[in-house]
Amino acid sequence: MSEYPAGGPPPQIPATRAPTPRPKSATTLRQRLAELRGPSVAPHPLDARALAALAANPGCRRRALLDGAGVDKAGLATALGSPAAFGQSQFAFVRGNAFEAKVKADGGTQLLSLLFERLGGGADSPGEAAVPDLTAAGPEGRAARTALALREATASGGWALLDHPMLALEVAGSPAYLEPDAVVVHPDGTWTVVEIKSFPMIDSSADAAKVGAAARQSAVYVLALERIAAVTEGARVGHRVLLVCPKDFSNLPTASVVDVRKQRAVTLRQLTRLTRVEDIAAALPEGTSFAPDRSPEDLGSAVEAVPAAYAPECLAACELAFHCRAKARAQGAVESLGRSVRGELGGLTTVAGVLAAAAGKEGDPADPTVAALRRAAALRAEALESVRGGVVCR
């Protein structure tokens, strides 16, 4: 297992460039973001799942701004006439909560037993673990209380179970508050993230896509914990996460260890590339607002004022994906065909431009992309001609 030592550098997420100078009369960033979502609207929390999705598409300024301002993207998509068609069902939500409560029952005895079995590392059996009270006012207060509990648990040299701790991570100049299912403090000072999911683990194996999503989500928690560990003597964050799921087709919990070093590195690199929310907000026209009491026309204009980076992968991760897809298709943008296709087409940005280049009407013949398109078009025409002439290729 590879961890960062307590004295190592914290995983900072720097801005890609210096923030744009603001006039002295300009409002603070927090006030500006409140104006964008509506002064009377409570901010929508940015959880680890959304943060992982944001990291997967760091070039999308639209999502960075909306998430940073705490705008309810699902409500915004509905107001624009393109409601999101994904999300967890109420039944799955209730089932997941019931399973989590079962795993954490009796002071987390069963959870700690699973963790000791998979990640004991020579330490004494947990037996009973300390379960600190993390109650505090607001997310800032809970994050501060969690940091204090982690330091106290590490200094005590025993086992501790933090149930739904609150972690803070600065993303693109805006704070994000994250709530993992649990964090366990080992006697040697290691902090382990625990993710509890309701999808089954059949024959000690779970759905690869779901495990991957859980790993990306856990990597965000690891990054947030590393900020606290960097200023906590004797602490280190484990890069092996405990994933707890129902065993086979029962409701009995089982667990496996997931190494998130790769996901952590990718997430950190992508979050580093994000443009600061303050810079994006400063570039918006005066009066731009995503308040729910605005008309669909005003909301549409506000959304279009922020550049997006649509890709088909957004359909599984962003509430505004259907709106962005419709706009991309209407503009004939090649992004609607996928990131891999977009990468292969180089400077050709529209479907019409690609077809014109293939037909020899536009483009530089010396451009390898244009040459490849024309060659493909010639081969297609030759194949169609052969079919019309009755020639069958074997």
N, C-alpha and C positions, 0 to 999 in steps of 0.2 A: 504494500500500500504506500502511495506517495502522498505526503502531506507537506504543507508549508509550516515551517517552525514558527513558534510564537514570535520570535524576533524578526521574522522575515518581512518583506515589504507587503503592505496591504494591496489587494487587487483593485486599484483605482480604475475608474472608467473616465478617462479624460475627454474633453471636448475635441472635436476634429479641428476647430479653429477658434480664434478669440471671438467672444460675443460682440455683436454689433453695438457700437456706442449708442446709448439712449439719451434723449434730452432730459434735463433735470426735472422737467414737469411731467415726465412719463410716470405712469403708475408702476408699482412693483410687479414682479413676475407673478406672484400669487394673486394679486388683484386683477391682473390682466387675464390670467387663466379663469378666474371666477367670472369675469365679464364674458369670456368666450362661451362658457357652458351655461351662463345665466346666473345672475347674482344670488337668486333664491334657490338654486339647484345644488343639492349636495353632490360632491365629487364621486364619480363611480370608481370604486377601488381598482387599482392595477394589480392583479394577482400574478403568480408565477407562470401560470399557463399563458396569460396574455403577454407577459414579458418574454417568454420563450418564443412565442409567435412573432413578436416585434423584432427579436434578435434574428429570426430566420429571414426577415425582409427589412434590413436596416436602411435601404434606400427609400422606403415609403415615408415621406414627410407627413402625409395625411394621417397615417396611423400614429406616428410619433406625437404629433400635436394633440390629436383627440384623446389618446391615452394619457398624455401628460397633463391635459386639462381636466381629466376625469369625466369626459363626455360619455353619456350612455349611447354607445354605437348601435346597440340593438334598437333602441327607441328612435334614433336618428334614421336608421335604415327603413324602419316602418313608416316614418313620416315622409320619406322620399319615395315610397311606393315599392321598395325592394327589400322586404323583410328577410331576415336571416332564416335559413331553413335547417339550422343545426342547433344542437344544444342538448344537455342532459335532460331526460324525461323526469317527471316528478317521481315516478316509480323507482327509477334507478337512483335518484337522489336519496329517497327514503331508505332504500336497501343499503346504499353505501354508508349512510349515517348509522344504521343499525349494526352493520358489520364492524364499523370503527369502534362503536361503543362496546361491542363484545370483546374486541381485541384489547381495549384499554381498561376493561373491568378489573376490579380488585387491585387498584393501584398499578395497573399495567403489568401484572405478574406474568401473564401469558406472552405479552409483547417482549418483555425483558428476557424471558426464557428462550424465545426464538432468536433474539439478538445474540444472547450468550452462546447459543448453539452454533450460529453462523459466524460470529465475529468476536468470540470470547477472548482470543489472543492471549491465553495464559492467565488472565485475571481470575479473581475469585468469583464464584457464582453470585449473581446480583442479590438473591434473596429479596430483601426489601430495599426499595430505592426511594430517595427523597423526591417528592413531587411538589415543587415550589408553587406558591400562589402567584400567578402572573397578572392578576387583575390590576387595571389602571385606567385612567381617564384618557380616551382617545387613542389613536394609533401611535402618536409620538410618545405618550406616556407608557403604553404597553411595550413599545420597542425599547425604551429606557429600562423598564422593569425586567424585560427579558435579558438584556445585556448584563444587568446587575446579577440576575439569577445564574447566568452562565459563569460569571466570574466567581461567585460564591461556591457554586457546585464544583468548579475546577479546583479551587483552593481547599475544599474539604477532603478531596482525595477519595471520594466514594462514588457510588452509582447515583444518578439523578435522571428523572424523566420529566422533560418539559412538554406539557400537553398544549398544543396549539400556541407556540411562542410567536411573537411578532418581531419580524426582522425588517430592517430598513436598508435600502440600496438606492444610491443616486443614479438615475438614468437620464442622460441627455440634459443634465442640469435640473431635473425635477425629481423629487423624492418618490420612491415607490415603497409601499409597505406590504410585506409578504408574510403568509401564515402557513408554514408547513404543518403536517399532521402531528409530528412530534420530533424532538431532538433528544438524544440520549447522551449524557456525559459519562464517560468511562473513568475508572479510578486513575488511569494513567494520563488523563487530560484530553483524550480524544473525544471529539464531538461527532456523532453520527446522525445523519438525517434519516428519518423513517417516513416512508410513503405508504399509506394504506389505501388500496384500491379494491373495488368490488368485482373486477373481472377475474375469472377463474384461472388457476394455475393447474393445468391438467398434465399428469405424469411429470411433474416438476418443471413444466414449460408453459409459458403464457404467450399470448398473441404478441408477435414481434413489434408490430406497429404501436400497440398500446404500451409495451415496455419501453420503447424508444421515446414516446411522448412523456412517460413518467421520468425517464432519465434526463431529458431536457429540462423538465420542470424542476427536478431535484438539483440540477447543476446551478440553477438560479439561486436556490437556497444556500448551496455551498458557497457561492460568491459572497452572499450577504453575511454568512457566518464568518468568513475569512476576515472581514473588516473588523469584527469584534475580537477574533482570536489574535489578530496582529497586535492588539494592545492588552492582551490578557496573558499574564505569566503562566507558563506551563501548558498552554492550550494549543491544540492543533486540530484542524478539521479533516476528518476522514473523507477520502474521495470514493469510498465504497459505501453505497447507500443500501439500506435494508428495505426491500419491497415486500410488503405483506399482502397476500391475496387469499381468497377462499380456495381450499384444497379440492381439486376435482370438481364434483357437482354437489359438494356439501357446503355447510356454513362454517366449517372448521378452518381456522387460519393456518397458513403455511407461509414460508418466507424464502426469498432468494437474495443474493447479494448482486448489486449492479454497480459496476465500475463506471463512474461518470467523468473521468479525467478528460476524455475526448470532448464530450458535450460541454464541459466547463470551459475548455480552451476555445472552442468555437463560439460559445455564447459571449465570452469576454471579448473576443476579437470583434464580433458583430456589434455588440453594444458600444464598443469604442468608436465605431464608424458612425454612430447616430449623430445627426446634427442637433445642436442644442435647441430645446423647445423655445427658449427665449428668442433665438434668431428667427425661427419659423414664424412665431407670433408677431415679431416686429415687421415682417414683410407683408403682413395681411393688410388689406384695405381698411380704412377707418370704419368702425361700426360693424365689422364682421362679428357674427354671433351664431352659436349653435343652440341657443336656448329653445326648449321644446315649444314655447308659445309663438315662435316665429312661423310664418307661412311656409308651405313646402317650396315655394319659389325662392324665398329668401334663404332657406336652408340649403337648397340646391346650389345657389350662387356662392354661399359660404364654403360649402364642401369643394366646389370646383376651384376656389381661390387657393387651395392647398394642393400642391403637386402630389400625385400618387404614383406608386410603382406596382401596378397590378400584375399578377401571375396566376395561373390556374390553381396553384397551391393555396392561394388565399381563400379559396372556397371552403376549405376545411378549418380555417383558423381566424377569419375576420368577418364580423357581422356586416360590414359594408361591401363585401366581395361581389355580391350580385349587382349592386349599383355600379361599382367600378368596372365590372366585366361588361355591362351594357354600354358604358361610355367608351371603353377600349374598342369594342366591336364597332360602335358607330363611327369611331375615328379611323377604323381600319388598322389599328396598332398591332404590330407583330407580337407584342407582349402577350396578347390574348392566346397565342399559340403555344406558349410555354417559354421558360427561361432558356432551355437548351436551344430551341429554335432561334430565339432572339440572339443568343450568343453566336450562332453560326452565320447569321445574316449581316453581321458587321454594321456598316453605316446605313443599311436599308431599314427604315423604321416603320414603313407602312406596307400593308398587303398589296396595295395598288402599285407601289414602287417596286416591289419584288416581282410582280407579274410583268411590269413594263421592262424591267431589266432582263427577265427571262426571254421576253419576246424581241429583245434587241432594240427597243424603242428608247431606253434610257440606260445610263450607267457607263462606266469606263470599262472597255473590254479588257484592259490590263488588270483590273481588280479581280483577284482570285475568286471572290464570292460571286461577282457578276459572271465570270467565265464558267464557274461551276453550274450556275443556274441556266445559262444558255446551253451548256452541254446536256444537262438534264432535260431541258425542253426539247432539244434535238432528238435525244434518245426516245422520249415519249412520243414525239411525232412519228418517228421511224417505226415504233412498235404499233401505233394506231394504223399507220399506212399498211403494215404487213397484215394486220387483221382484216382490213378492208379488202386487200388483194387476195384473201383466202389462204395466206401462208400461215402454217402452224409451226411454231417453234417447239422443238422437243429438247 
